Amino acid sequence: MKKLISLILLIGLSLFLVHQVHAEESDTIKVKKSGFVVGLKYLSDNVYLGRIDSANIMYLVPSIGYYHKSGLHIAASLAYQLDAGMNKIDQVSLEAGYDFKIGENFSGGLSAEKYFYDANSIALNSVNDLGIISNFSYDFSVVTLNLGGGLAFNDKTDIITEAGLNRTFEFGKFTIEPTVKFNAGTQNFYNSYLQAGKSHLTGNNGRGKGLGSVKKTGTTNATYTVVQASAFKILDYEISIPVSYTFHKFKFDLVPTYAIPVNPATLLSSTGTLEKEFISNHFILQLEVTYKFK
């Protein structure tokens, strides 16, 4: 684990230094403008790595960020839950990061995010406190290759990676990007989720915390753990067709996504029985409008 973390940090630092040298030596780099960006996003369901638990979680997410021409940025957002019998702020997130481009084809970014979840949140990723994320893409003209990786910190750190391909089509102010990708990683987050008593397995009916990691089975109380939660495996495949429209400083995005989870976790009950994590395919719709003060 320590070697992997060191490798990720070393790659990120190397890319940062390469970009700095490239920017200093090249006199053809376009000067970017600094400015604020505000946005409002609607998310039909909070699906995490192809998975949900006991209820649909619909979010309305306002955000604000400052993006400096150097590539550095800071941003903040909050997720307001609209369903599951609740209307509340479910999450607040703070982010700082750096985006870069080398030449015309290679781009990437590094960021860190701090999460603050409501104590009764039923989102699967509500056990995560901090995330470190990297993403890289290379445009081959015919298709763009996207790679990403990061660490999600909960009771035990998860490694999450993704890889995918997309193709961009432009029609005036419209852009369409058919995309296919997969997510792979560990499932320590699900183990933490069960231990926190948030799952329907532990008494959660979709309206808040469960029975303290306990499920009533007749007269027997059962707790659950994920067998080999630190095993690295493919977690889901996703197909999406993002559509965007630009109007002056406004940008409108529509992102329909179909998520296909795979490799369900094996759950060990304190009674000694083994169960499989329940997974099913999900359709997620994301709508977003942003405005740039640049």
Helices and strands as residue ranges (DSSP letters): H 2-25, E 35-43, E 59-67, E 72-81, E 88-102, E 106-117, G 124-127, E 130-139, E 144-153, E 158-166, E 169-171, E 174-176, E 179-185, H 188-195, G 200-202, E 215-217, E 220-222, E 224-226, E 233-240, E 243-247, E 250-261, E 266-269, E 274-276, E 282-293
